[in-house]
Amino acid sequence: MEKNQNTLSGFFRNNRATVIGVLILACAAAYMLQTRYLSMVLDFICIYTIAVTGLDLLFGYTGQVSFGQAGFYAIGAYTSALLSKNMGIPAIVTIFLGAILAMIFGIIVAFPASRLVKHFLSLLTIAFGQMVYTFVNSNSMTGGPSGIGSIPKISIFGFTLSGYQRYFWLVLVLVIATIIMKNNIINSRIGRAFIAVRENPAAAAGMGINVAKYKIMAFAISAFLAGLAGALYTHLVGFISPDTFTKDQSNMFMTMLLFGGIATIVGPMIGATAILAMQELLQQFAAYQTLIYAVLILIVLFLLPNGTVGLYTNVRAAIAKRFRKAREGDEHV
C-alpha cells in the first residue's frame, strides 16, 4: 500500500505541469460546454488539433513542408459527405473511409514528394491543394461552388450526436487516441527513423534507413489525420463548400503548428486553441486573414522559434536556474 502511494506521489511530482495542465483544460472544457457557441469552438479546437498533429508528424519530425493539407482535409470531408448522404452508409463509418481515401492520395503525392526538398516540395504540395480545390469547385458531383448541404449527423448505437455538446465527446476521444498514437510513434523505431531523416537524410541513408519509405509513411499518416479531421468537420457543420478548403486553410494549419511548437506532443493543441481564439476575436478582419497569418508566422520565426511550448520550456529552465543559484548562494553563506 505504501509502495503504491509512493509511486503515485512520484508520478504527480514528476508530471506536475502535465497534471496541472490537464486539470485546467478540464475546467475550461466544463465551462465552455455550458453554452452552444463555446461548445462549437471547443469542437473546432479538437478537429484542428487532429489535423495539425498530422502536420507535425510530417513537418516537425521528418522535415517535409506541406502547404497542401487543405487538399487532404477536403478529400476526407467530401468523401464522408457523399458516402453518408448519397449511399446511406453510417457516418461513423464514412469518416474513416474518408480518412483512408485521403491517406491513399497522401501516398500517391508522397512518391514524387519524397524526392523533393525545400521550396520544390512546397510548390508540389501547394499544387496538390489547388488541384483538389479546383476539382471540388468545378465538379457537379461535389455540388460545385454551391457545395453539399443536409449532411447526416453521426449516430453511434442509435444515439445521434446532434448538438455541439454531444459532438465534443466524440472528437475528444479521437483527439486522445491521436495524441496516444503520435506519442507511441515518436517513441518507437519509426519515430527515431523520422527524426534521423529530418536531421540528415544522407546520414540516415548511410545508416541503412530507407529514407523514401519513412517519408512516404509520414505523408500517409499526416494525410489520414487531415482527412479524418475534414470528415469530422463535415458532420459537425452539416454543410461544406469549396471555400472552406482554399490555401488559407493550409496556411492556418501551418500557423497553428508553428505557433504551438513543432515536434512536441501538446504543441498542435496549443496552437489550434490560440489561433482559433484569435480568429474568433478578429472576425471583423476576415478580409485580412492571410495577412494576419503571415504576421503571426513572422512573429513566431523571429520571437518564438520553438513556439509557445519552447517559450514555456525556456522560461521554466530560467526560473529553475535562478532558484538553483539562489539555493547554492544560501549554502555558501
Secondary structure, DSSP 8 states (H G I E B T S, - for coil): -HHHHHHHHHHHHHTHHHHHHHHHHHHHHHHHTTSHHHHHHHHHHHHHHHHHHHHIIIIIHH----S-HHHHHHHHHHHHHHHHHHS---HHHHHHHHHHHHHHHHHHHHHHHTT--HHHHHHHHHHHHHHHHHHHHH-GGGTGGG-B------EETTEE--SHHHHHHHHHHHHHHHHHHHHHHHTSHHHHHHHHHHH-HHHHHHTT--HHHHHHHHHHHHHHHHHHHHHHHHHHHS-B-GGGGSHHHHHHHHHHHHHH-TT-SSHHHHHHHHHHHHHHHTGGGGGGHHHHHHHHHHHHHHH-TTHHHHHHHHHHHHHHHHHHHHHHHHHH-
